[in-house]
């Protein structure tokens, strides 16, 4: 895939519908990499509503950041939130299926980290990943995130029709920013 020039901005309420569609399609995308998607049946039933996206956009302690291509089309989105004094929480990262496997996710994550550092003076980042998505967890580790040893429960009640592994959960991960890791983002 040819490289893509991304333009970033904070999402507005007018973007909620497009973000909802992007997040659903990104989570449902079939990926040939083993353990990237995790449970295919779970991925195919994932749903998020515009009503769930909207509060994420308007919350003053959150920002949903969007990446656009040169023609203004939505390519990716990511949610960041301020947690405590110096921690930023990364969630809801989604990349248009057409742009997956081309480095867009890495660019979006780096931009989100830089945004948190510049906006909230964040020194540590946290996120979680579904335990069945082993290749995704490894990808986060290559981006500097480490498993904390903590887990959080998976909302089984939202997926009662899906046969889920007994041990499914979210793996908590963190990344400390230090001068030894260098500035890892783009300026915002």
N, C-alpha and C positions, 0 to 999 in steps of 0.2 A: 504494500500500500504506500502511495506517495505521502510525504509528510503534509500535515494540515496546519494551517495557521489558525490558532484559536484566539478568540476575543472573549474576555470574561466580564461578567457584571453580576450584580446582585439581582435576584429574581424579584419580580413584582407580582401582585395578585393576578394580573392579567396572564402571567405565565403558568398559573396553577394547573390548568387543563393539559397543557403540553408536558409539564413535568410529570404529572400523573401518568400520562400515556408512556412517556419515556421510561419511567421507573418500572412500570408493569412489564413493558416489552423487554427491557434489559434483564430483569429477573427471570423472565420466562424463556429467554433465548437458549437455544440448544447449543452447547459448546462441546466440541470433540475432545477437549483436554480432559483426561481422567480426573475425577473428583473436583473439577472446577465448578460445575453446577451443583454437585451433590445429588440430592434426591430429585430426579426428573419429575416425578409425580407432584412433589411439593412445589417445585418451580413452576409447573404448568398451572397450578391452582392459586398462585400468589395474586393477591388483589390489594390495591390501595385506592382510596377514593380521593376525589378533589377536596372533599371536606376534611380529609386527614392531611393533605398537603398544605392547605391554606394556613392553618395556625403556625406551621413551621416557617412560612414566609413572613408572617406579620409579627412574630414573637421578637421583642427587642434584644433578647439574649441569644438569638439564633440568626443565621443567615443561610439562605439557600442560594448557592452560587451556580450560575449557568455558564457553559462554554458554547460559543456560537462559531460557526464557520464563516468564511469570507462573505457569504451571501446572507448571513443572519439566521441560518437554520440552527435549531437546537441540536447540539452534538452530545452534550453531557451535562449532568447536574450533580451536586454534592451538597449535603447539609453540614453546617458547622454550628457548634453551640459553645458558649462559654460555660465552663463548669468550675466553680470555685475561683480561687484567686489567680491561679496560673495554668489552668488546664483547659484545653479545647477538646471537644468531642466531635468526632467525624462520623457521619452516618449517611445513609441513603445515596451512596455513590452509584451512579448509573451512566453508562455509555451506550449510545446508539449502537445497535448490533453491527451496523455497517462499518463502524470505526473501531470495533473491539479488536484486540490483538495488534494494535498499531502504535501503542505508546500513549494514547489519549488518556487512559486511566491514570497513568503515572504523572502526566502533566497536570491533570485536574487535582489529584491528591497534593502535589507540590504547591499548586496555586492556593489550595484551601489552607495548607499549613502556613504559607506566607501571609495569607489574609489574617489568620488567627494571631500570628505573631505581631503583625503590624496594628491590628485593630484592638486586640485585647492583651497584648504583651504576654502571650502564652509561651510557656517553657516546656510543657508536656502535652502530648496528644493521647487520646484514648479512642478506641473503637472496638467493635466486636464483629465476629464472623461466625456463621453457622458451622457447627462442629463437623458436619458432613462435607463441607467444602474445603477439603484438605489442600488442594492446589491453590485456592484463593488465599488461605492462611499462609502458605509458603510465599506467595506473591507479596503479601503484606510484610512478611519478615524480610524479604529482599528490599523493601522500602524503608527498613529501619525499625519496624514494630516488633515487639517481643511479647510472647505470651506471659501474662501475669500470674498464671496458676489459678485465677478466679474464673468462674463461669456464671452465666445468668440463665434463667429458665427460658425455654422456648414456649411461645404461646400456643400450646397444643389445642386449646379450645377453639382457635380460629381455623383449625385444619382437621376436624373430626372425621372427615371422609377419607383421609390419607393415612396409609399404613406408615407409621414413623418408627425409626429405631428407638428403643427404650432409652438410650443414652443421649439423644439429641439435645443440644443446648447451644448457647452462644459462648464462644471462647473470647474472653476479654484480653485485649492487647493494649500496649502502651509504647510510646516513643518519647524519649527525653531529647530535647534539643540541647546541644552543647556546642561549644566552639569547635570541638573535634569533628563534629559531623558536617560542619560547614553550613552555609546558608543554602537550604534546599528548596527553594521555591522561586517563583517569579515575583517581581514586585507588583504590588496591587495598586 
